[in-house]
């Protein structure tokens, strides 16, 4: 019998790639996503999956989910780090509360394992170390991260109370084909869309802030790794462990695109923490996972996809 997987948020950037990968692994896949969402990312595999439209904010939405699921992948988020502090109450009611409903339903249905994509870039807050391990204090400075961390804690609670098996993936900044470019998140996608539309790149701060970027194929490999292997720990960082500045990204994009684009630096915006680079040694030591895609190669693949999509 095929393993049965449910992917919440399966029509999105990461979710669509994950759904493809699970199909390749021989899973029977059901995708749950919001009502009216575009299905472009999964149009080519719609005949091979079951698709459920629903309202994640409806506390009864779990009643629409199929029974008999082996694995559940929770990738839904209704807010973004950059804007979540404007309405923390909405963040709690639209993300935390529905996630607890989902976790409880999964515990009651006795699924084999629950996988949650958290945020390696925000749950730790202002870093105290050059490389941030899972043992680093979690002192988030935005509501988005607090909600992610709270969901992690509820998973721990349900493991203690009901034996729910789970793994949290604290992923660095994922990028690659299909990443949305019209949101204040995902600097690489935003930059590429602006370059293709002959618009200047606007940089908050001096562009020296360091981040950790993970190509989508390596991100999906992280999911498959925690799916297939025993996970001694409940929480894992997944990143490149290499700090890349925004200015580094810009210089590489100039080489890759061969275009001369304008860059505007704006000191009035919120640049967040000055540095966030994940230590992924636990994933390497316990699971044998390590990223395979160098930034320049990932950027080239992403640029080719955006050029094909937006160039038309």
N, C-alpha and C positions, 0 to 999 in steps of 0.2 A: 504494500500500500504506500502511495506517495505521502511524504510529510506534508502537512497542511499549515500554511503560514498566512497570517493576517498582517498587512502593512498599512498602518494608519498614516496618511499623508503620502500615499504611494503615487500620486500624480505629480508630486513636486519634483524639485531638483534631485535631491538625494534619494527620495523614495522611488522615483521612476528607475533610476539606475539599480537600486536594490531589488526592485521587483523583477527586472530583467535577469539579474544574477540568480535570484531564487528559482526562476523558471529554468535557467540553464542547469541548476543543481537538481532539477527534477521535482521541485515542489509544486504543489497545487496552491495557487496564490489568490487570495482575496484582497482587494484594495478598498480601503475606506477613505473617502475624502469629502470635502465640503460640497454642498449643493451648488451646482452651476459652475464648478471649477473647469477650466479648460483641460482637455485631455490630450493635447498635442504631444506631450512627453511620452505618453503610453499608447498613442494611436496605433502604432505598429504591433502592439501585443494585446490589444483589447480582446481579440477573439480567444486569447489563451488564458484570460483571467476572469474572475468574477469581480464586478465593480459595484460598490455600494455608495450611494450618495447619502449624506446625513449631516446633522447639525451637532457638532462636537459639544456645543454649549447646552444642548438639551440633556438633562440629567438622565433621561430614559434612552439615550442613543445606544447604550450597550445592548438594549433589547433587540436592535436591528442587526447585531453582529452574529455571524454563524456559530453554531456549536461545533465541537470537535476539532477546534484549532490546536495544533501542537505548539506553534511559536507565534508570538505577537511582537511586532516591531512598532514602537511608538515614536513617530517622527513629527507629530503635529505640534505647531506652536502658532498662537494667534498674535503674538507681539514680537517686537524686535528690540535688541539691546539699546539702540540709539533713542528710541521713543518710549520705552516702557515706563520710565519714571514720570511721564506726564499723567499716567492714570494707573497706579499700582492696583487699585481695587479691581479694575477690569482685568488686569493680568491674573490676579488671584481667581476671580470668578470664571474667566474664560480658559485658563490653562490648568491651574492647580486643582480646582474642584472637579472638572471633568476627568482629569488624569487619575484622581483617586477613585472615581466611579469606575474607570476602566480597570485599574489595578484590582479593585475588589471583585469585579466581574471575572477577571482572569483567575483570581484565587479560588473563586467559587466553582469555576469551570475546570479547575485543576489542569491548566495548560502545562506543557513541559518546561517552557522558559519564556521569560519576558525580557525584551531588549529595549533600552531607553537611550536615545541620543541626547546627551546633556551638552554642556558648553565648556570646553576647555579654555576658551578665550575669556570667559567672564566669571565663572564661579569662584575663582581664586582671589579676585579683587586686585589690589595693588601688589605686585610680586615682591617678595622679600629675597628671592634667589634668582640667579641668572637663568637657571632651568627649573621649571616648576614641576615637582613630582606630585603624586597623589597624596603624599603626606603633608604637603604645603597647607597652611591654614586656609579655610574657605571664608573669605570676608568680602562678599560681593558688594559692589557699589551701584547696582541697578536692579530694578524690580524683576526684569527678565531672568537674571542670574539667580536671584533669591527664589523665584518660582521653580527654576530648574533644580536647584539644590533641594528644595522642599520635596519635589517629586522623588528625588533620590532617597530622601529620608523615609518617605512613605513606603517605598519599595523595601527598604530595610525593615520597616515595621511589619509589613505583610509577610516577609520571610520569617521573621521571629514568631508571628502569631499563627501563620497558616502554612509555612513551609514553601512559599512561592519562590521559585528559583529565578534569578534575574542577573543581568549584566548591564552596567552603565558604561556607555562609551562617551568619554569626555573628549570630543573631537576638536582639533584646532580649526583654523579657517579653511573650510573646504572650498574648492573652486573647480571649474571645468565646464564642459558642454552642458547646456540646459540651465545653467545658473541664472536666476532672474537678475535683470539689469536695471529695473525700475524701482528698486527699494534701497533705503539707506543702509544696506548691508551687502557685503561682497564686493570689495573695492576693485578686484580684477575684472569682474563682469561689467561693473559700472564704467570703468576706464575704457574697456574695449568698445562698448556701445557708443561712448562719447567720441572716441577716435574715429569710428566708422561714420559717425554723423557730423564730423568736422566741428566738434564742439570742444572748448578748452577743458582741461582736467582741473578741477578745483580741489585743493589739498588743504585740510585743516591742520594748522600748525606748520612746522618747518619740514615735515616729511621724513623726519629721522626716527619716528616711533617704530619700534620693532614688533613684528608679528610672525606667527608660525603658520605656514600655508601647506595644505595637504590636498593633493590632486584627487579627483573623485574616484578614480580606479583604486587608489590606495585606501580611500575611505571605505569603499565597498568591500575590499579585501579584509578590512578590519571587522566588518560585520560577519563575513563568512568565517573568519577565524574564530570569533567567539561563539558562532553557531556550531561549528564542527568540533571544537576542542573543549576539554575540561578547563574551567576557568577557576583557578584557586582563589582569585580575588573577585570582589563584586564590582570594583570600579577600575577602569583603565583609561589612561591618557593615550590618545592617538594623534601624533603630530610628526613633523619632520625633525624637531629638536634643533632647527636652524632659524635664527632670527633674521628676518628680511625686512628692510625698511621700505616705506612707501616710495622713497626716492630710488631704491634699488629696482622696485617693480617698474617705475617709470623708465629708467634707463634700459631695462631689458625689453620693454615694450617698444622703445624707439628702434632697437636693433631688429626685433622680430617683425614689426610692421613696416619698417622702412619709411615711416611717415614723420613729418615734422609737425608736431602738435603743440599747442600753447598750454602752459601749466601756470595756474594762478594759485598763489599761497594765501590762505586766509587765516589770520591769527585769532579770529573771533569765535571760531567753532570749538566744540568739545572734542579733544583728541583721545579722551579716555586715558587708560594707563600708558605710560611711556614705553613699556616693554612687556610682552607676554609670549614666552617661548616654552613649550611643553617638554618635559622629560618623559620620553616614552620607553624607558629602559624596562619597566615592569612588563609591558606588552612583549618586548623582545625576549626577555628572560623566561617568562612564564608561558608565552604562547608562540614564540618564534616569529612574531610579526615585526616587519620593518617596512617603511615606505620604499618603493622602487623607482618612483618617478622624480627626477630632478626638476627643479622649478622651471628651467629654461625649456625643457621638453614638454612639461605640462602647459606652459604658456603657449607654446607653438600649437599644440593640439587644440587648446581652447580658442586661440585666435582663428584657426582654420574653421572651426565650427561657427564662431560668431560671424566671420566674414561670409560664410556660405548662407547663414540665416538672415543676417541684417543687410548684407550686400545686395540682396535681392529686393 
